Amino acid sequence: MLRPIIAIVGRPNVGKSTLFNRLIGRRRSLVRDVPGVTRDRLYGTAAFERWQATVVDTGGFDPSSASDLVQGVRRQVLQAVEEADLLVFVVDGRAGVTGLDEEIATILRKSGRPVLLAINKIDGGGQDAAIGDAYRLGFTPVLTVSAEHGRGVAELLEACRERAPATVPEATSEGTRVAIIGRPNVGKSSLVNAVLGHERVLVHDQPGTTRDAVDTPLTFRDREYLLIDTAGIRRKGKVTEALEKLSVVMALKSLERCQVAVLVLDAAEGVAAQDAHIAGYANDAGRATVVAVNKWDLVPPGLVTKSDVTNQIYERLPFLEHAPVCFTSAVTRLGLRDLFDQVDAVAAEAQKRLQPGDLLSTLRQAVERRPMSARGVALRIQSAQQVAVSPPTFAVRVNLPDAIHFSYERYLINSLRHAYGFAGSPIRLLFRKSVGRGAGRPGRARRRA
């Protein structure tokens, strides 16, 4: 269903993100007791009885600041206002109405959108003056809430339902979920904006601009995607602020819910040690991966070839030898089509299933080419079957499950890749003890295709 869009707006640190999390029923947006935590537009779904709406969390709106970063946040807020069907204007019931609240109220009236005024942080008595003062902003009704404790939230949702347009059927689906991951300031958000053709995610030359994992639906060449832009992941030793630690945790959670991870590298800096750590996160999560060497337009022609860079990536990230490498530029839009071709390809490869007979035959042929034994007993494969996709996972019954070295396991995985591809996707082998007659003796494993 195409749900009505409700944007939460207000000045910094009035509790917009806390209210957003309360409305959608989970911790989707970062919350800290400092202004300016939320910078991009975040989307979630609020449900009230059988009614649903898309709720948008926005950064603190300051119309007067000349800071580049604050101006970028302001553009994000204005875009949210433009696309919304209904606005929830949040003010701080403890601080009362400020001059900045009045400036925001003037802008919201000019937008022509219906506005609900929510006075937040109403946790008890003694705040009647702040409530009465809010009426001079010119919006009715005035609703009181405590986002932190949940008071008044049901009444707010009911008011939103009464004023928002009805839902309509929607034909599109979510599509492939793609997480954009990488170190700070390698151009992740710029790449997302280049694909979309507009500033969906705030871009600034200050590292760490993106803090939340930002979800954006995208239709590209008639295919559906959900792009997840994430905070730059730094080394644990360099993550000192509690807020940045939360950003990293949410970036790692994004890997858990994506289908494909696009690891963005900086072409001018090459492969750094932290790139290996981040790639390892994606590999450990079992996610199909595409490597995007961004800012390729900044590399002088003839200085280094794409082949040289690709070889360097595979040399320093050997566990990603199966991942395709693309060369992109967010500024010139270089390589975007190739990038999405590879995203589609690795997403499909991660879903590939093998027939038990073909799988067993391939693994047994690999063992014949390179036999393995332990204490004079030769390795025998009794059976094999695929038990999962994304990542492709295979349960293999053998007579020596505890004796298989990781290097031999890697050999078997490479044999499967040579035979069936699985480009971009990790492969998992689960070795289990043979069962039945002759399970532990050489030459007696029962064949089963």
C-alpha positions as CSV (number, residue, x, y, z in Angstrom):
1,M,0.0,0.0,0.0
2,L,1.1,3.6,-0.7
3,R,0.9,5.1,2.7
4,P,0.6,8.8,3.7
5,I,3.9,10.5,4.5
6,I,4.2,12.3,7.9
7,A,7.3,14.4,8.5
8,I,8.4,15.3,12.0
9,V,10.0,18.7,12.1
10,G,11.3,21.1,14.7
11,R,14.4,22.9,16.0
12,P,17.4,20.9,17.3
13,N,17.1,18.7,20.5
14,V,13.3,18.9,21.0
15,G,12.9,15.1,20.9
16,K,12.0,14.5,17.3
17,S,14.0,11.3,17.0
18,T,12.7,9.9,20.3
19,L,9.2,10.6,19.0
20,F,10.0,9.0,15.7
21,N,11.3,5.8,17.4
22,R,8.2,5.8,19.6
23,L,5.8,6.1,16.6
24,I,7.5,3.3,14.6
25,G,7.9,1.1,17.7
26,R,11.6,0.5,17.5
27,R,14.9,2.2,17.8
28,R,15.5,3.2,14.2
29,S,17.0,6.7,14.8
30,L,19.9,7.6,17.0
31,V,19.0,9.5,20.1
32,R,21.5,11.4,22.3
33,D,21.1,14.4,24.6
34,V,23.0,16.7,22.3
35,P,21.7,18.8,19.4
36,G,22.3,17.9,15.8
37,V,22.4,14.1,16.0
38,T,20.0,13.4,13.1
39,R,21.2,14.9,9.9
40,D,19.5,12.9,7.1
41,R,15.9,12.0,6.5
42,L,15.0,8.7,8.1
43,Y,11.9,6.7,7.2
44,G,9.9,4.2,9.2
45,T,6.3,2.8,9.4
46,A,3.9,3.8,12.1
47,A,0.8,1.6,12.7
48,F,-2.3,2.5,14.6
49,E,-5.0,-0.2,14.7
50,R,-5.3,-1.0,11.0
51,W,-4.0,2.3,9.7
52,Q,-0.4,2.8,8.6
53,A,1.7,5.8,7.6
54,T,5.3,6.4,6.6
55,V,7.0,8.6,9.2
56,V,10.0,10.8,8.3
57,D,12.5,11.9,11.0
58,T,14.4,15.0,10.1
59,G,17.4,16.9,11.5
60,G,17.1,20.0,13.7
61,F,15.8,22.9,11.6
62,D,17.7,26.2,12.0
63,P,16.7,28.6,9.2
64,S,19.2,31.3,10.2
65,S,22.6,29.5,10.6
66,A,25.2,30.0,7.8
67,S,27.1,26.8,8.6
68,D,27.5,24.6,5.5
69,L,26.6,21.5,7.5
70,V,23.5,23.2,9.0
71,Q,22.4,24.4,5.6
72,G,22.7,20.9,4.3
73,V,20.5,19.7,7.1
74,R,18.0,22.5,6.3
75,R,17.8,21.3,2.6
76,Q,17.0,17.8,3.9
77,V,14.2,19.1,6.1
78,L,12.7,21.2,3.3
79,Q,12.7,18.2,1.0
80,A,10.9,16.2,3.7
81,V,8.3,19.0,4.1
82,E,7.9,19.1,0.3
83,E,7.1,15.4,0.0
84,A,5.0,15.1,3.2
85,D,1.2,14.9,3.3
86,L,1.2,16.0,6.9
87,L,3.7,17.7,9.3
88,V,4.1,17.1,13.0
89,F,5.8,20.2,14.4
90,V,7.5,19.4,17.7
91,V,8.4,22.0,20.3
92,D,10.0,21.5,23.7
93,G,7.5,21.8,26.6
94,R,10.2,22.3,29.1
95,A,12.0,25.2,27.3
96,G,8.8,26.8,26.0
97,V,8.3,28.4,22.6
98,T,11.5,30.1,21.3
99,G,12.1,32.6,18.6
100,L,13.5,29.8,16.4
101,D,10.2,27.9,16.9
102,E,8.3,31.0,15.6
103,E,10.6,31.2,12.5
104,I,9.9,27.5,11.8
105,A,6.2,28.0,12.2
106,T,6.2,30.7,9.6
107,I,8.0,28.5,7.1
108,L,5.6,25.6,7.8
109,R,2.6,27.8,7.2
110,K,4.0,28.9,3.8
111,S,4.4,25.2,2.8
112,G,0.6,24.8,2.6
113,R,0.8,21.4,4.3
114,P,-1.5,20.6,7.3
115,V,0.4,20.9,10.6
116,L,-0.1,19.2,13.9
117,L,1.6,20.9,16.8
118,A,3.1,18.4,19.4
119,I,4.4,19.7,22.7
120,N,7.0,17.2,23.7
121,K,8.6,16.4,27.2
122,I,5.3,16.9,29.0
123,D,6.1,14.5,31.8
124,G,4.1,15.9,34.7
125,G,2.4,19.0,36.1
126,G,3.7,22.5,36.2
127,Q,3.9,23.0,32.5
128,D,0.6,24.7,31.8
129,A,2.4,28.0,30.9
130,A,4.4,26.3,28.2
131,I,1.3,24.6,26.8
132,G,-0.6,27.9,26.7
133,D,2.3,29.7,25.1
134,A,2.3,27.2,22.2
135,Y,-1.1,28.4,21.0
136,R,0.5,31.6,19.7
137,L,2.3,29.6,17.0
138,G,-1.1,29.5,15.3
139,F,-1.7,25.7,14.9
140,T,-4.6,23.8,16.3
141,P,-5.1,21.4,17.9
142,V,-2.2,21.5,20.3
143,L,-1.3,18.0,21.4
144,T,0.9,17.1,24.5
145,V,3.2,14.1,24.4
146,S,6.0,12.5,26.2
147,A,8.0,10.7,23.6
148,E,10.3,9.2,26.2
149,H,7.5,7.7,28.2
150,G,4.9,7.2,25.5
151,R,2.2,9.5,27.0
152,G,-0.1,11.1,24.4
153,V,1.4,9.1,21.5
154,A,-1.8,7.2,20.7
155,E,-3.7,10.5,20.7
156,L,-1.2,11.9,18.3
157,L,-1.4,8.9,16.0
158,E,-5.2,9.2,16.0
159,A,-5.0,12.9,15.1
160,C,-2.6,12.0,12.2
161,R,-5.0,9.3,11.0
162,E,-7.9,11.8,10.9
163,R,-5.9,14.4,8.9
164,A,-3.8,12.3,6.6
165,P,-5.0,11.1,3.2
166,A,-6.1,7.5,2.8
167,T,-3.7,4.7,1.7
168,V,-3.8,3.6,-1.9
169,P,-2.6,0.3,-3.5
170,E,1.1,0.3,-4.5
171,A,2.4,-1.8,-7.3
172,T,6.1,-1.6,-6.5
173,S,8.1,-3.9,-4.2
174,E,11.1,-3.1,-1.9
175,G,13.5,-4.8,-4.3
176,T,17.1,-5.8,-3.6
177,R,18.5,-4.4,-0.3
178,V,21.9,-2.8,-0.9
179,A,24.1,-1.5,2.0
180,I,26.7,1.1,1.1
181,I,29.6,0.5,3.5
182,G,33.1,1.9,3.9
183,R,35.4,4.1,5.9
184,P,34.5,7.7,6.7
185,N,34.7,10.2,3.8
186,V,35.2,7.7,0.9
187,G,32.2,9.1,-0.9
188,K,29.4,6.7,0.2
189,S,26.7,9.4,0.5
190,S,27.9,11.1,-2.7
191,L,27.6,7.8,-4.5
192,V,24.0,7.3,-3.3
193,N,23.1,10.8,-4.3
194,A,24.6,10.3,-7.8
195,V,22.5,7.2,-8.3
196,L,19.3,9.0,-7.2
197,G,20.1,12.2,-9.1
198,H,19.4,14.5,-6.2
199,E,20.6,15.1,-2.6
200,R,18.9,12.3,-0.7
201,V,21.7,12.0,1.8
202,L,23.6,14.9,3.3
203,V,27.2,15.2,1.9
204,H,29.9,17.2,3.6
205,D,33.7,17.1,3.6
206,Q,33.6,16.6,7.4
207,P,34.2,12.9,8.1
208,G,31.3,11.2,10.0
209,T,28.5,13.4,8.4
210,T,26.3,10.4,8.1
211,R,25.4,8.9,11.4
212,D,22.2,6.9,10.9
213,A,21.7,4.1,8.4
214,V,19.5,5.8,5.8
215,D,17.1,3.8,3.7
216,T,16.1,5.0,0.2
217,P,13.8,3.2,-2.3
218,L,15.2,3.4,-5.8
219,T,14.0,2.4,-9.3
220,F,17.0,2.1,-11.6
221,R,16.6,0.8,-15.1
222,D,13.1,-0.5,-14.2
223,R,14.5,-2.5,-11.3
224,E,13.7,-1.9,-7.6
225,Y,16.3,-1.5,-4.9
226,L,16.5,-0.3,-1.3
227,L,19.7,1.6,-0.8
228,I,21.0,1.7,2.8
229,D,23.6,4.4,3.3
230,T,25.6,3.8,6.5
231,A,27.9,5.7,8.8
232,G,31.6,5.4,8.1
233,I,33.1,2.6,10.1
234,R,36.4,3.5,11.9
235,R,38.8,1.3,13.8
236,K,37.5,0.5,17.3
237,G,40.5,2.2,18.8
238,K,39.5,5.5,17.1
239,V,35.8,5.3,17.9
240,T,35.8,7.3,21.1
241,E,32.5,9.2,21.1
242,A,29.4,7.3,22.3
243,L,27.4,8.7,19.4
244,E,29.9,7.4,16.9
245,K,29.9,4.0,18.5
246,L,26.2,3.9,18.1
247,S,26.6,4.8,14.4
248,V,29.0,2.0,13.9
249,V,26.7,-0.5,15.6
250,M,23.8,0.6,13.3
251,A,26.1,0.3,10.3
252,L,26.9,-3.3,11.2
253,K,23.2,-4.0,11.8
254,S,22.5,-2.7,8.3
255,L,24.7,-5.6,7.0
256,E,22.5,-8.0,8.7
257,R,19.4,-6.8,6.8
258,C,20.9,-6.2,3.4
259,Q,21.3,-8.7,0.5
260,V,24.3,-7.1,-1.1
261,A,27.1,-4.9,0.4
262,V,28.8,-2.4,-1.7
263,L,32.3,-1.8,-0.2
264,V,33.4,1.7,-1.2
265,L,37.1,2.4,-1.4
266,D,38.9,5.7,-2.1
267,A,40.8,5.5,-5.4
268,A,43.2,8.1,-4.3
269,E,44.1,6.3,-1.0
270,G,44.1,2.7,-2.1
271,V,43.3,-0.2,0.2
272,A,43.7,0.8,3.9
273,A,43.9,-1.6,6.9
274,Q,40.4,-0.5,7.9
275,D,39.0,-1.5,4.5
276,A,40.0,-5.0,5.3
277,H,38.2,-4.9,8.7
278,I,35.0,-3.6,7.0
279,A,35.2,-6.1,4.3
280,G,35.6,-8.7,7.0
281,Y,32.4,-7.5,8.6
282,A,30.5,-8.1,5.3
283,N,32.1,-11.5,4.8
284,D,31.3,-12.6,8.4
285,A,27.7,-11.5,7.9
286,G,27.6,-13.7,4.8
287,R,26.7,-10.9,2.5
288,A,27.3,-10.9,-1.3
289,T,29.8,-8.1,-1.9
290,V,30.7,-5.7,-4.7
291,V,33.8,-3.5,-4.4
292,A,33.4,0.1,-5.7
293,V,36.6,2.0,-6.2
294,N,35.2,5.5,-5.9
295,K,36.7,8.9,-6.9
296,W,38.3,7.3,-10.0
297,D,38.0,10.6,-11.8
298,L,40.7,12.0,-9.4
299,V,43.3,9.5,-10.5
300,P,45.5,11.0,-13.2
301,P,45.3,9.0,-16.5
302,G,48.2,6.6,-16.9
303,L,49.3,6.7,-13.3
304,V,47.8,3.3,-12.5
305,T,45.6,0.9,-14.4
306,K,42.3,-0.7,-13.3
307,S,43.9,-4.1,-13.5
308,D,46.7,-3.0,-11.1
309,V,44.1,-1.7,-8.6
310,T,42.0,-4.8,-8.9
311,N,45.1,-7.0,-8.3
312,Q,46.0,-4.9,-5.2
313,I,42.5,-5.3,-3.8
314,Y,42.6,-9.1,-4.2
315,E,46.1,-9.2,-2.8
316,R,45.2,-7.2,0.4
317,L,41.7,-8.6,0.7
318,P,42.2,-12.3,-0.4
319,F,38.8,-13.3,1.1
320,L,37.1,-11.1,-1.5
321,E,38.7,-12.6,-4.6
322,H,35.2,-13.7,-5.5
323,A,33.9,-10.2,-5.5
324,P,33.6,-8.1,-8.7
325,V,35.4,-4.7,-8.7
326,C,33.8,-1.6,-10.2
327,F,35.3,1.9,-10.8
328,T,33.0,4.8,-10.1
329,S,32.8,8.5,-9.7
330,A,30.0,10.2,-7.8
331,V,30.9,13.5,-9.5
332,T,30.8,12.3,-13.1
333,R,28.5,9.3,-12.6
334,L,31.1,7.1,-14.0
335,G,30.5,3.3,-13.6
336,L,27.0,3.5,-12.1
337,R,25.5,1.2,-14.6
338,D,28.3,-1.3,-14.2
339,L,27.9,-1.1,-10.5
340,F,24.3,-2.1,-10.6
341,D,24.9,-4.8,-13.2
342,Q,27.3,-6.3,-10.7
343,V,24.8,-5.8,-7.8
344,D,22.2,-7.7,-9.7
345,A,24.6,-10.4,-10.7
346,V,25.9,-11.1,-7.1
347,A,22.4,-11.0,-5.7
348,A,21.3,-13.7,-8.1
349,E,24.4,-15.8,-7.5
350,A,23.8,-15.7,-3.7
351,Q,20.4,-17.2,-4.3
352,K,21.6,-20.0,-6.6
353,R,20.7,-23.6,-5.5
354,L,22.5,-26.8,-6.5
355,Q,21.1,-30.3,-6.9
356,P,22.4,-32.7,-4.3
357,G,23.7,-35.1,-7.0
358,D,25.7,-32.4,-8.8
359,L,27.1,-31.0,-5.5
360,L,28.2,-34.5,-4.3
361,S,29.8,-35.3,-7.6
362,T,31.8,-32.0,-7.7
363,L,33.0,-32.4,-4.1
364,R,34.1,-36.0,-4.6
365,Q,35.9,-35.1,-7.8
366,A,37.8,-32.4,-5.8
367,V,38.8,-35.0,-3.2
368,E,40.0,-37.3,-5.9
369,R,42.2,-34.6,-7.4
370,R,43.7,-33.7,-4.0
371,P,43.2,-36.5,-1.5
372,M,43.3,-35.8,2.2
373,S,43.9,-38.2,5.1
374,A,44.3,-38.2,8.9
375,R,46.1,-40.9,10.8
376,G,46.2,-43.1,7.7
377,V,42.4,-42.7,7.1
378,A,41.4,-41.1,3.8
379,L,38.7,-38.5,3.7
380,R,35.4,-39.8,2.3
381,I,32.3,-37.7,1.5
382,Q,29.1,-39.6,2.2
383,S,26.5,-37.0,1.2
384,A,26.1,-33.3,0.5
385,Q,23.2,-31.0,0.2
386,Q,22.5,-27.2,0.1
387,V,20.7,-26.0,3.3
388,A,20.6,-22.3,2.7
389,V,21.1,-19.3,0.4
390,S,22.5,-15.8,1.0
391,P,25.1,-17.1,1.7
392,P,25.1,-20.4,-0.1
393,T,25.5,-23.0,2.7
394,F,26.2,-26.7,2.2
395,A,26.0,-29.5,4.8
396,V,28.6,-32.2,3.9
397,R,28.7,-35.5,5.7
398,V,32.3,-36.8,5.9
399,N,34.1,-39.5,7.9
400,L,36.7,-37.0,9.3
401,P,34.8,-33.8,10.0
402,D,37.2,-32.6,12.8
403,A,40.4,-33.2,10.7
404,I,39.7,-30.9,7.8
405,H,42.1,-28.0,7.9
406,F,40.8,-24.5,6.9
407,S,43.1,-24.5,3.9
408,Y,41.5,-27.7,2.6
409,E,38.1,-26.3,3.2
410,R,39.1,-23.3,1.1
411,Y,40.2,-25.7,-1.6
412,L,36.8,-27.3,-1.6
413,I,35.1,-23.9,-1.7
414,N,37.2,-22.8,-4.6
415,S,36.3,-26.1,-6.4
416,L,32.6,-25.2,-6.0
417,R,33.3,-21.7,-7.3
418,H,35.2,-23.0,-10.4
419,A,32.2,-25.3,-11.2
420,Y,29.2,-23.1,-10.3
421,G,30.4,-19.5,-9.9
422,F,28.8,-17.9,-6.8
423,A,30.5,-14.6,-7.8
424,G,30.5,-12.1,-5.0
425,S,29.1,-14.4,-2.4
426,P,30.7,-16.2,0.5
427,I,30.3,-19.9,0.6
428,R,29.8,-21.8,3.9
429,L,30.6,-25.5,4.3
430,L,29.2,-27.3,7.4
431,F,31.1,-30.6,8.0
432,R,29.1,-33.3,9.8
433,K,29.9,-36.8,10.8
434,S,29.0,-39.6,8.5
435,V,26.1,-41.8,9.7
436,G,25.3,-45.4,9.2
437,R,27.4,-48.3,8.1
438,G,31.1,-47.7,7.6
439,A,30.8,-44.1,8.7
440,G,34.3,-44.0,10.2
441,R,36.2,-46.4,8.0
442,P,38.0,-45.7,4.7
443,G,36.3,-46.9,1.6
444,R,33.1,-47.8,3.3
445,A,31.2,-44.5,3.0
446,R,27.8,-45.2,1.4
447,R,27.2,-43.3,-1.9
448,R,24.0,-41.3,-2.1
449,A,23.2,-38.9,-4.8
